[in-house]
């Protein structure tokens, strides 16, 4: 993993262009050890119509660990 992380770079930042103006859902979790939920707040500037949810008692795989809650939020 260290080798992959040291060479992994995006050629273009996804949020580097104009704001995305269509409805968007951003789901995060408090126990995600890979992507911290506070780090995702910066996305709200780029996604003008975003909903933002922080789930508790879930790790990185929201769709696997809490499938019913994940599906409910996605379908909404």
PDB file of N, CA, C and O in Angstrom, chain B, residues numbered from 101:
ATOM      1  N   UNK B 101       0.819  -1.192   0.000  1.00  0.00           N
ATOM      2  CA  UNK B 101       0.000   0.000   0.000  1.00  0.00           C
ATOM      3  C   UNK B 101       0.864   1.257   0.000  1.00  0.00           C
ATOM      4  O   UNK B 101       0.520   2.241  -0.654  1.00  0.00           O
ATOM      5  N   UNK B 102       1.959   1.235   0.712  1.00  0.00           N
ATOM      6  CA  UNK B 102       2.832   2.410   0.748  1.00  0.00           C
ATOM      7  C   UNK B 102       3.356   2.725  -0.648  1.00  0.00           C
ATOM      8  O   UNK B 102       3.424   3.889  -1.043  1.00  0.00           O
ATOM      9  N   UNK B 103       3.728   1.680  -1.397  1.00  0.00           N
ATOM     10  CA  UNK B 103       4.233   1.891  -2.756  1.00  0.00           C
ATOM     11  C   UNK B 103       3.145   2.496  -3.642  1.00  0.00           C
ATOM     12  O   UNK B 103       3.416   3.412  -4.418  1.00  0.00           O
ATOM     13  N   UNK B 104       1.940   1.996  -3.533  1.00  0.00           N
ATOM     14  CA  UNK B 104       0.841   2.523  -4.344  1.00  0.00           C
ATOM     15  C   UNK B 104       0.550   3.965  -3.961  1.00  0.00           C
ATOM     16  O   UNK B 104       0.404   4.818  -4.836  1.00  0.00           O
ATOM     17  N   UNK B 105       0.463   4.247  -2.671  1.00  0.00           N
ATOM     18  CA  UNK B 105       0.180   5.617  -2.225  1.00  0.00           C
ATOM     19  C   UNK B 105       1.258   6.605  -2.663  1.00  0.00           C
ATOM     20  O   UNK B 105       0.953   7.753  -2.987  1.00  0.00           O
ATOM     21  N   UNK B 106       2.518   6.165  -2.674  1.00  0.00           N
ATOM     22  CA  UNK B 106       3.601   7.084  -3.044  1.00  0.00           C
ATOM     23  C   UNK B 106       3.551   7.479  -4.517  1.00  0.00           C
ATOM     24  O   UNK B 106       4.067   8.535  -4.882  1.00  0.00           O
ATOM     25  N   UNK B 107       2.942   6.659  -5.369  1.00  0.00           N
ATOM     26  CA  UNK B 107       2.882   6.948  -6.804  1.00  0.00           C
ATOM     27  C   UNK B 107       1.503   7.354  -7.302  1.00  0.00           C
ATOM     28  O   UNK B 107       1.338   7.645  -8.487  1.00  0.00           O
ATOM     29  N   UNK B 108       0.523   7.378  -6.432  1.00  0.00           N
ATOM     30  CA  UNK B 108      -0.841   7.663  -6.860  1.00  0.00           C
ATOM     31  C   UNK B 108      -1.086   9.163  -6.879  1.00  0.00           C
ATOM     32  O   UNK B 108      -0.994   9.832  -5.849  1.00  0.00           O
ATOM     33  N   UNK B 109      -1.398   9.684  -8.059  1.00  0.00           N
ATOM     34  CA  UNK B 109      -1.703  11.114  -8.219  1.00  0.00           C
ATOM     35  C   UNK B 109      -2.797  11.252  -9.269  1.00  0.00           C
ATOM     36  O   UNK B 109      -2.803  10.530 -10.266  1.00  0.00           O
ATOM     37  N   UNK B 110      -3.709  12.168  -9.046  1.00  0.00           N
ATOM     38  CA  UNK B 110      -4.698  12.485 -10.060  1.00  0.00           C
ATOM     39  C   UNK B 110      -4.073  13.479 -11.032  1.00  0.00           C
ATOM     40  O   UNK B 110      -3.368  14.398 -10.616  1.00  0.00           O
ATOM     41  N   UNK B 111      -4.327  13.299 -12.302  1.00  0.00           N
ATOM     42  CA  UNK B 111      -3.794  14.250 -13.284  1.00  0.00           C
ATOM     43  C   UNK B 111      -4.564  15.560 -13.238  1.00  0.00           C
ATOM     44  O   UNK B 111      -4.040  16.610 -13.610  1.00  0.00           O
ATOM     45  N   UNK B 112      -5.810  15.495 -12.779  1.00  0.00           N
ATOM     46  CA  UNK B 112      -6.646  16.691 -12.670  1.00  0.00           C
ATOM     47  C   UNK B 112      -7.519  16.553 -11.431  1.00  0.00           C
ATOM     48  O   UNK B 112      -8.135  15.506 -11.233  1.00  0.00           O
ATOM     49  N   UNK B 113      -7.587  17.565 -10.607  1.00  0.00           N
ATOM     50  CA  UNK B 113      -8.404  17.514  -9.406  1.00  0.00           C
ATOM     51  C   UNK B 113      -9.886  17.569  -9.778  1.00  0.00           C
ATOM     52  O   UNK B 113     -10.293  18.457 -10.527  1.00  0.00           O
ATOM     53  N   UNK B 114     -10.700  16.641  -9.273  1.00  0.00           N
ATOM     54  CA  UNK B 114     -12.127  16.621  -9.632  1.00  0.00           C
ATOM     55  C   UNK B 114     -12.852  17.918  -9.284  1.00  0.00           C
ATOM     56  O   UNK B 114     -13.768  18.325  -9.997  1.00  0.00           O
ATOM     57  N   UNK B 115     -12.455  18.554  -8.215  1.00  0.00           N
ATOM     58  CA  UNK B 115     -13.104  19.797  -7.804  1.00  0.00           C
ATOM     59  C   UNK B 115     -12.340  21.025  -8.302  1.00  0.00           C
ATOM     60  O   UNK B 115     -12.540  22.121  -7.779  1.00  0.00           O
ATOM     61  N   UNK B 116     -11.481  20.863  -9.289  1.00  0.00           N
ATOM     62  CA  UNK B 116     -10.674  21.970  -9.792  1.00  0.00           C
ATOM     63  C   UNK B 116     -11.360  22.830 -10.826  1.00  0.00           C
ATOM     64  O   UNK B 116     -10.854  23.899 -11.169  1.00  0.00           O
ATOM     65  N   UNK B 117     -12.512  22.388 -11.338  1.00  0.00           N
ATOM     66  CA  UNK B 117     -13.218  23.132 -12.373  1.00  0.00           C
ATOM     67  C   UNK B 117     -14.378  23.911 -11.775  1.00  0.00           C
ATOM     68  O   UNK B 117     -14.407  24.172 -10.572  1.00  0.00           O
ATOM     69  N   UNK B 118     -15.323  24.276 -12.612  1.00  0.00           N
ATOM     70  CA  UNK B 118     -16.482  25.039 -12.146  1.00  0.00           C
ATOM     71  C   UNK B 118     -17.327  24.206 -11.187  1.00  0.00           C
ATOM     72  O   UNK B 118     -17.322  22.977 -11.266  1.00  0.00           O
ATOM     73  N   UNK B 119     -18.050  24.860 -10.286  1.00  0.00           N
ATOM     74  CA  UNK B 119     -18.886  24.130  -9.340  1.00  0.00           C
ATOM     75  C   UNK B 119     -19.900  23.234 -10.040  1.00  0.00           C
ATOM     76  O   UNK B 119     -20.394  23.558 -11.120  1.00  0.00           O
ATOM     77  N   UNK B 120     -20.196  22.122  -9.420  1.00  0.00           N
ATOM     78  CA  UNK B 120     -21.182  21.171  -9.909  1.00  0.00           C
ATOM     79  C   UNK B 120     -22.527  21.612  -9.366  1.00  0.00           C
ATOM     80  O   UNK B 120     -22.689  21.734  -8.152  1.00  0.00           O
ATOM     81  N   UNK B 121     -23.499  21.855 -10.241  1.00  0.00           N
ATOM     82  CA  UNK B 121     -24.755  22.486  -9.803  1.00  0.00           C
ATOM     83  C   UNK B 121     -25.945  21.530  -9.768  1.00  0.00           C
ATOM     84  O   UNK B 121     -27.074  21.981  -9.578  1.00  0.00           O
ATOM     85  N   UNK B 122     -25.733  20.254  -9.940  1.00  0.00           N
ATOM     86  CA  UNK B 122     -26.830  19.290  -9.856  1.00  0.00           C
ATOM     87  C   UNK B 122     -26.868  18.692  -8.443  1.00  0.00           C
ATOM     88  O   UNK B 122     -25.871  18.736  -7.722  1.00  0.00           O
ATOM     89  N   UNK B 123     -28.012  18.136  -8.052  1.00  0.00           N
ATOM     90  CA  UNK B 123     -28.120  17.548  -6.717  1.00  0.00           C
ATOM     91  C   UNK B 123     -27.045  16.479  -6.481  1.00  0.00           C
ATOM     92  O   UNK B 123     -26.738  15.672  -7.358  1.00  0.00           O
ATOM     93  N   UNK B 124     -26.495  16.502  -5.282  1.00  0.00           N
ATOM     94  CA  UNK B 124     -25.393  15.611  -4.919  1.00  0.00           C
ATOM     95  C   UNK B 124     -25.571  15.160  -3.470  1.00  0.00           C
ATOM     96  O   UNK B 124     -26.030  15.929  -2.625  1.00  0.00           O
ATOM     97  N   UNK B 125     -25.212  13.934  -3.196  1.00  0.00           N
ATOM     98  CA  UNK B 125     -25.210  13.439  -1.813  1.00  0.00           C
ATOM     99  C   UNK B 125     -23.781  13.095  -1.424  1.00  0.00           C
ATOM    100  O   UNK B 125     -23.091  12.367  -2.138  1.00  0.00           O
ATOM    101  N   UNK B 126     -23.348  13.615  -0.301  1.00  0.00           N
ATOM    102  CA  UNK B 126     -22.028  13.305   0.235  1.00  0.00           C
ATOM    103  C   UNK B 126     -22.244  12.562   1.545  1.00  0.00           C
ATOM    104  O   UNK B 126     -22.762  13.126   2.509  1.00  0.00           O
ATOM    105  N   UNK B 127     -21.841  11.289   1.578  1.00  0.00           N
ATOM    106  CA  UNK B 127     -21.992  10.471   2.785  1.00  0.00           C
ATOM    107  C   UNK B 127     -20.614  10.182   3.361  1.00  0.00           C
ATOM    108  O   UNK B 127     -19.700   9.782   2.641  1.00  0.00           O
ATOM    109  N   UNK B 128     -20.476  10.385   4.640  1.00  0.00           N
ATOM    110  CA  UNK B 128     -19.215  10.129   5.331  1.00  0.00           C
ATOM    111  C   UNK B 128     -19.513   9.369   6.621  1.00  0.00           C
ATOM    112  O   UNK B 128     -20.671   9.177   6.991  1.00  0.00           O
ATOM    113  N   UNK B 129     -18.453   8.944   7.294  1.00  0.00           N
ATOM    114  CA  UNK B 129     -18.677   8.279   8.582  1.00  0.00           C
ATOM    115  C   UNK B 129     -17.621   8.702   9.596  1.00  0.00           C
ATOM    116  O   UNK B 129     -16.483   9.012   9.243  1.00  0.00           O
ATOM    117  N   UNK B 130     -18.010   8.708  10.817  1.00  0.00           N
ATOM    118  CA  UNK B 130     -17.100   9.101  11.904  1.00  0.00           C
ATOM    119  C   UNK B 130     -15.963   8.119  12.114  1.00  0.00           C
ATOM    120  O   UNK B 130     -14.871   8.516  12.519  1.00  0.00           O
ATOM    121  N   UNK B 131     -16.200   6.854  11.848  1.00  0.00           N
ATOM    122  CA  UNK B 131     -15.183   5.835  12.109  1.00  0.00           C
ATOM    123  C   UNK B 131     -14.381   5.444  10.865  1.00  0.00           C
ATOM    124  O   UNK B 131     -13.689   4.426  10.881  1.00  0.00           O
ATOM    125  N   UNK B 132     -14.460   6.219   9.807  1.00  0.00           N
ATOM    126  CA  UNK B 132     -13.690   5.921   8.589  1.00  0.00           C
ATOM    127  C   UNK B 132     -12.221   6.237   8.855  1.00  0.00           C
ATOM    128  O   UNK B 132     -11.861   7.396   9.064  1.00  0.00           O
ATOM    129  N   UNK B 133     -11.379   5.214   8.847  1.00  0.00           N
ATOM    130  CA  UNK B 133      -9.953   5.393   9.117  1.00  0.00           C
ATOM    131  C   UNK B 133      -9.162   5.804   7.877  1.00  0.00           C
ATOM    132  O   UNK B 133      -7.985   6.151   7.984  1.00  0.00           O
ATOM    133  N   UNK B 134      -9.796   5.769   6.696  1.00  0.00           N
ATOM    134  CA  UNK B 134      -9.102   6.133   5.460  1.00  0.00           C
ATOM    135  C   UNK B 134      -9.377   7.574   5.044  1.00  0.00           C
ATOM    136  O   UNK B 134      -8.478   8.282   4.591  1.00  0.00           O
ATOM    137  N   UNK B 135     -10.613   7.995   5.200  1.00  0.00           N
ATOM    138  CA  UNK B 135     -11.010   9.339   4.779  1.00  0.00           C
ATOM    139  C   UNK B 135     -11.745   9.992   5.937  1.00  0.00           C
ATOM    140  O   UNK B 135     -12.840   9.561   6.295  1.00  0.00           O
ATOM    141  N   UNK B 136     -11.170  11.005   6.514  1.00  0.00           N
ATOM    142  CA  UNK B 136     -11.792  11.653   7.663  1.00  0.00           C
ATOM    143  C   UNK B 136     -12.997  12.484   7.258  1.00  0.00           C
ATOM    144  O   UNK B 136     -12.939  13.231   6.281  1.00  0.00           O
ATOM    145  N   UNK B 137     -14.082  12.359   7.997  1.00  0.00           N
ATOM    146  CA  UNK B 137     -15.292  13.096   7.628  1.00  0.00           C
ATOM    147  C   UNK B 137     -15.124  14.620   7.665  1.00  0.00           C
ATOM    148  O   UNK B 137     -15.717  15.291   6.820  1.00  0.00           O
ATOM    149  N   UNK B 138     -14.353  15.208   8.592  1.00  0.00           N
ATOM    150  CA  UNK B 138     -14.202  16.667   8.546  1.00  0.00           C
ATOM    151  C   UNK B 138     -13.500  17.147   7.261  1.00  0.00           C
ATOM    152  O   UNK B 138     -13.728  18.267   6.804  1.00  0.00           O
ATOM    153  N   UNK B 139     -12.663  16.301   6.699  1.00  0.00           N
ATOM    154  CA  UNK B 139     -11.957  16.679   5.464  1.00  0.00           C
ATOM    155  C   UNK B 139     -12.912  16.844   4.293  1.00  0.00           C
ATOM    156  O   UNK B 139     -12.562  17.488   3.303  1.00  0.00           O
ATOM    157  N   UNK B 140     -14.089  16.287   4.380  1.00  0.00           N
ATOM    158  CA  UNK B 140     -15.040  16.340   3.266  1.00  0.00           C
ATOM    159  C   UNK B 140     -15.856  17.630   3.243  1.00  0.00           C
ATOM    160  O   UNK B 140     -16.528  17.909   2.250  1.00  0.00           O
ATOM    161  N   UNK B 141     -15.814  18.423   4.316  1.00  0.00           N
ATOM    162  CA  UNK B 141     -16.548  19.685   4.341  1.00  0.00           C
ATOM    163  C   UNK B 141     -16.134  20.612   3.206  1.00  0.00           C
ATOM    164  O   UNK B 141     -16.959  21.376   2.703  1.00  0.00           O
ATOM    165  N   UNK B 142     -14.881  20.559   2.797  1.00  0.00           N
ATOM    166  CA  UNK B 142     -14.412  21.439   1.728  1.00  0.00           C
ATOM    167  C   UNK B 142     -15.138  21.165   0.412  1.00  0.00           C
ATOM    168  O   UNK B 142     -15.171  22.032  -0.461  1.00  0.00           O
ATOM    169  N   UNK B 143     -15.720  19.977   0.256  1.00  0.00           N
ATOM    170  CA  UNK B 143     -16.447  19.645  -0.970  1.00  0.00           C
ATOM    171  C   UNK B 143     -17.713  20.480  -1.134  1.00  0.00           C
ATOM    172  O   UNK B 143     -18.160  20.715  -2.257  1.00  0.00           O
ATOM    173  N   UNK B 144     -18.286  20.926  -0.034  1.00  0.00           N
ATOM    174  CA  UNK B 144     -19.542  21.659  -0.097  1.00  0.00           C
ATOM    175  C   UNK B 144     -19.438  22.936  -0.924  1.00  0.00           C
ATOM    176  O   UNK B 144     -20.432  23.367  -1.508  1.00  0.00           O
ATOM    177  N   UNK B 145     -18.288  23.535  -0.985  1.00  0.00           N
ATOM    178  CA  UNK B 145     -18.091  24.744  -1.789  1.00  0.00           C
ATOM    179  C   UNK B 145     -18.259  24.438  -3.275  1.00  0.00           C
ATOM    180  O   UNK B 145     -18.806  25.249  -4.023  1.00  0.00           O
ATOM    181  N   UNK B 146     -17.790  23.273  -3.697  1.00  0.00           N
ATOM    182  CA  UNK B 146     -17.830  22.906  -5.114  1.00  0.00           C
ATOM    183  C   UNK B 146     -19.189  22.338  -5.532  1.00  0.00           C
ATOM    184  O   UNK B 146     -19.590  22.490  -6.686  1.00  0.00           O
ATOM    185  N   UNK B 147     -19.893  21.694  -4.618  1.00  0.00           N
ATOM    186  CA  UNK B 147     -21.170  21.057  -4.932  1.00  0.00           C
ATOM    187  C   UNK B 147     -22.302  21.894  -4.330  1.00  0.00           C
ATOM    188  O   UNK B 147     -22.681  21.714  -3.173  1.00  0.00           O
ATOM    189  N   UNK B 148     -22.830  22.809  -5.143  1.00  0.00           N
ATOM    190  CA  UNK B 148     -23.772  23.818  -4.666  1.00  0.00           C
ATOM    191  C   UNK B 148     -25.069  23.235  -4.122  1.00  0.00           C
ATOM    192  O   UNK B 148     -25.680  23.850  -3.248  1.00  0.00           O
ATOM    193  N   UNK B 149     -25.514  22.083  -4.598  1.00  0.00           N
ATOM    194  CA  UNK B 149     -26.776  21.498  -4.147  1.00  0.00           C
ATOM    195  C   UNK B 149     -26.545  20.198  -3.381  1.00  0.00           C
ATOM    196  O   UNK B 149     -27.338  19.262  -3.479  1.00  0.00           O
ATOM    197  N   UNK B 150     -25.469  20.147  -2.627  1.00  0.00           N
ATOM    198  CA  UNK B 150     -25.112  18.904  -1.934  1.00  0.00           C
ATOM    199  C   UNK B 150     -25.813  18.762  -0.598  1.00  0.00           C
ATOM    200  O   UNK B 150     -25.970  19.720   0.159  1.00  0.00           O
ATOM    201  N   UNK B 151     -26.229  17.530  -0.336  1.00  0.00           N
ATOM    202  CA  UNK B 151     -26.636  17.145   1.003  1.00  0.00           C
ATOM    203  C   UNK B 151     -25.430  16.461   1.641  1.00  0.00           C
ATOM    204  O   UNK B 151     -24.651  15.810   0.944  1.00  0.00           O
ATOM    205  N   UNK B 152     -25.268  16.598   2.941  1.00  0.00           N
ATOM    206  CA  UNK B 152     -24.081  16.086   3.627  1.00  0.00           C
ATOM    207  C   UNK B 152     -24.529  15.309   4.852  1.00  0.00           C
ATOM    208  O   UNK B 152     -25.227  15.845   5.711  1.00  0.00           O
ATOM    209  N   UNK B 153     -24.128  14.039   4.934  1.00  0.00           N
ATOM    210  CA  UNK B 153     -24.510  13.216   6.083  1.00  0.00           C
ATOM    211  C   UNK B 153     -23.269  12.568   6.678  1.00  0.00           C
ATOM    212  O   UNK B 153     -22.416  12.053   5.955  1.00  0.00           O
ATOM    213  N   UNK B 154     -23.178  12.600   8.001  1.00  0.00           N
ATOM    214  CA  UNK B 154     -22.114  11.912   8.724  1.00  0.00           C
ATOM    215  C   UNK B 154     -22.779  10.791   9.515  1.00  0.00           C
ATOM    216  O   UNK B 154     -23.572  11.041  10.422  1.00  0.00           O
ATOM    217  N   UNK B 155     -22.442   9.552   9.158  1.00  0.00           N
ATOM    218  CA  UNK B 155     -23.032   8.396   9.825  1.00  0.00           C
ATOM    219  C   UNK B 155     -22.133   7.942  10.968  1.00  0.00           C
ATOM    220  O   UNK B 155     -20.909   8.044  10.891  1.00  0.00           O
ATOM    221  N   UNK B 156     -22.753   7.443  12.018  1.00  0.00           N
ATOM    222  CA  UNK B 156     -22.005   6.944  13.168  1.00  0.00           C
ATOM    223  C   UNK B 156     -22.026   5.416  13.147  1.00  0.00           C
ATOM    224  O   UNK B 156     -22.915   4.808  12.549  1.00  0.00           O
ATOM    225  N   UNK B 157     -21.057   4.811  13.793  1.00  0.00           N
ATOM    226  CA  UNK B 157     -20.924   3.357  13.914  1.00  0.00           C
ATOM    227  C   UNK B 157     -20.804   2.707  12.532  1.00  0.00           C
ATOM    228  O   UNK B 157     -21.396   1.660  12.269  1.00  0.00           O
ATOM    229  N   UNK B 158     -20.039   3.340  11.673  1.00  0.00           N
ATOM    230  CA  UNK B 158     -19.771   2.840  10.325  1.00  0.00           C
ATOM    231  C   UNK B 158     -18.329   3.187   9.990  1.00  0.00           C
ATOM    232  O   UNK B 158     -17.834   4.248  10.369  1.00  0.00           O
ATOM    233  N   UNK B 159     -17.661   2.293   9.281  1.00  0.00           N
ATOM    234  CA  UNK B 159     -16.295   2.560   8.836  1.00  0.00           C
ATOM    235  C   UNK B 159     -16.274   3.096   7.417  1.00  0.00           C
ATOM    236  O   UNK B 159     -17.112   3.918   7.045  1.00  0.00           O
ATOM    237  N   UNK B 160     -15.322   2.633   6.630  1.00  0.00           N
ATOM    238  CA  UNK B 160     -15.118   3.151   5.275  1.00  0.00           C
ATOM    239  C   UNK B 160     -16.143   2.635   4.269  1.00  0.00           C
ATOM    240  O   UNK B 160     -16.408   3.308   3.273  1.00  0.00           O
ATOM    241  N   UNK B 161     -16.720   1.473   4.500  1.00  0.00           N
ATOM    242  CA  UNK B 161     -17.634   0.856   3.530  1.00  0.00           C
ATOM    243  C   UNK B 161     -19.087   1.006   3.964  1.00  0.00           C
ATOM    244  O   UNK B 161     -19.720   0.047   4.405  1.00  0.00           O
ATOM    245  N   UNK B 162     -19.594   2.201   3.835  1.00  0.00           N
ATOM    246  CA  UNK B 162     -20.961   2.490   4.272  1.00  0.00           C
ATOM    247  C   UNK B 162     -21.977   1.550   3.640  1.00  0.00           C
ATOM    248  O   UNK B 162     -22.879   1.057   4.316  1.00  0.00           O
ATOM    249  N   UNK B 163     -21.828   1.303   2.343  1.00  0.00           N
ATOM    250  CA  UNK B 163     -22.799   0.498   1.606  1.00  0.00           C
ATOM    251  C   UNK B 163     -22.804  -0.962   2.057  1.00  0.00           C
ATOM    252  O   UNK B 163     -23.793  -1.663   1.845  1.00  0.00           O
ATOM    253  N   UNK B 164     -21.730  -1.429   2.668  1.00  0.00           N
ATOM    254  CA  UNK B 164     -21.643  -2.808   3.152  1.00  0.00           C
ATOM    255  C   UNK B 164     -22.011  -2.889   4.631  1.00  0.00           C
ATOM    256  O   UNK B 164     -22.720  -3.802   5.052  1.00  0.00           O
ATOM    257  N   UNK B 165     -21.527  -1.933   5.413  1.00  0.00           N
ATOM    258  CA  UNK B 165     -21.730  -1.981   6.862  1.00  0.00           C
ATOM    259  C   UNK B 165     -23.125  -1.551   7.303  1.00  0.00           C
ATOM    260  O   UNK B 165     -23.640  -2.038   8.309  1.00  0.00           O
ATOM    261  N   UNK B 166     -23.734  -0.639   6.549  1.00  0.00           N
ATOM    262  CA  UNK B 166     -25.087  -0.164   6.858  1.00  0.00           C
ATOM    263  C   UNK B 166     -25.894  -0.079   5.554  1.00  0.00           C
ATOM    264  O   UNK B 166     -26.303   1.011   5.154  1.00  0.00           O
ATOM    265  N   UNK B 167     -26.127  -1.224   4.885  1.00  0.00           N
ATOM    266  CA  UNK B 167     -26.753  -1.184   3.555  1.00  0.00           C
ATOM    267  C   UNK B 167     -28.148  -0.548   3.540  1.00  0.00           C
ATOM    268  O   UNK B 167     -28.489   0.164   2.595  1.00  0.00           O
ATOM    269  N   UNK B 168     -28.955  -0.798   4.573  1.00  0.00           N
ATOM    270  CA  UNK B 168     -30.305  -0.233   4.580  1.00  0.00           C
ATOM    271  C   UNK B 168     -30.253   1.298   4.684  1.00  0.00           C
ATOM    272  O   UNK B 168     -30.931   1.994   3.929  1.00  0.00           O
ATOM    273  N   UNK B 169     -29.461   1.810   5.603  1.00  0.00           N
ATOM    274  CA  UNK B 169     -29.325   3.252   5.754  1.00  0.00           C
ATOM    275  C   UNK B 169     -28.726   3.881   4.508  1.00  0.00           C
ATOM    276  O   UNK B 169     -29.199   4.917   4.042  1.00  0.00           O
ATOM    277  N   UNK B 170     -27.681   3.254   3.964  1.00  0.00           N
ATOM    278  CA  UNK B 170     -27.050   3.750   2.745  1.00  0.00           C
ATOM    279  C   UNK B 170     -28.066   3.820   1.605  1.00  0.00           C
ATOM    280  O   UNK B 170     -28.172   4.844   0.929  1.00  0.00           O
ATOM    281  N   UNK B 171     -28.812   2.735   1.390  1.00  0.00           N
ATOM    282  CA  UNK B 171     -29.801   2.698   0.310  1.00  0.00           C
ATOM    283  C   UNK B 171     -30.888   3.756   0.510  1.00  0.00           C
ATOM    284  O   UNK B 171     -31.318   4.405  -0.444  1.00  0.00           O
ATOM    285  N   UNK B 172     -31.320   3.919   1.743  1.00  0.00           N
ATOM    286  CA  UNK B 172     -32.357   4.914   2.040  1.00  0.00           C
ATOM    287  C   UNK B 172     -31.873   6.313   1.682  1.00  0.00           C
ATOM    288  O   UNK B 172     -32.596   7.084   1.051  1.00  0.00           O
ATOM    289  N   UNK B 173     -30.657   6.636   2.083  1.00  0.00           N
ATOM    290  CA  UNK B 173     -30.122   7.968   1.779  1.00  0.00           C
ATOM    291  C   UNK B 173     -29.896   8.150   0.279  1.00  0.00           C
ATOM    292  O   UNK B 173     -30.156   9.231  -0.250  1.00  0.00           O
ATOM    293  N   UNK B 174     -29.431   7.143  -0.399  1.00  0.00           N
ATOM    294  CA  UNK B 174     -29.187   7.245  -1.840  1.00  0.00           C
ATOM    295  C   UNK B 174     -30.495   7.371  -2.631  1.00  0.00           C
ATOM    296  O   UNK B 174     -30.580   8.143  -3.586  1.00  0.00           O
ATOM    297  N   UNK B 175     -31.510   6.605  -2.223  1.00  0.00           N
ATOM    298  CA  UNK B 175     -32.782   6.670  -2.933  1.00  0.00           C
ATOM    299  C   UNK B 175     -33.502   7.984  -2.706  1.00  0.00           C
ATOM    300  O   UNK B 175     -34.230   8.460  -3.578  1.00  0.00           O
ATOM    301  N   UNK B 176     -33.299   8.572  -1.536  1.00  0.00           N
ATOM    302  CA  UNK B 176     -33.926   9.853  -1.229  1.00  0.00           C
ATOM    303  C   UNK B 176     -33.357  10.927  -2.127  1.00  0.00           C
ATOM    304  O   UNK B 176     -33.754  12.088  -2.030  1.00  0.00           O
TER     305      UNK B 176
END
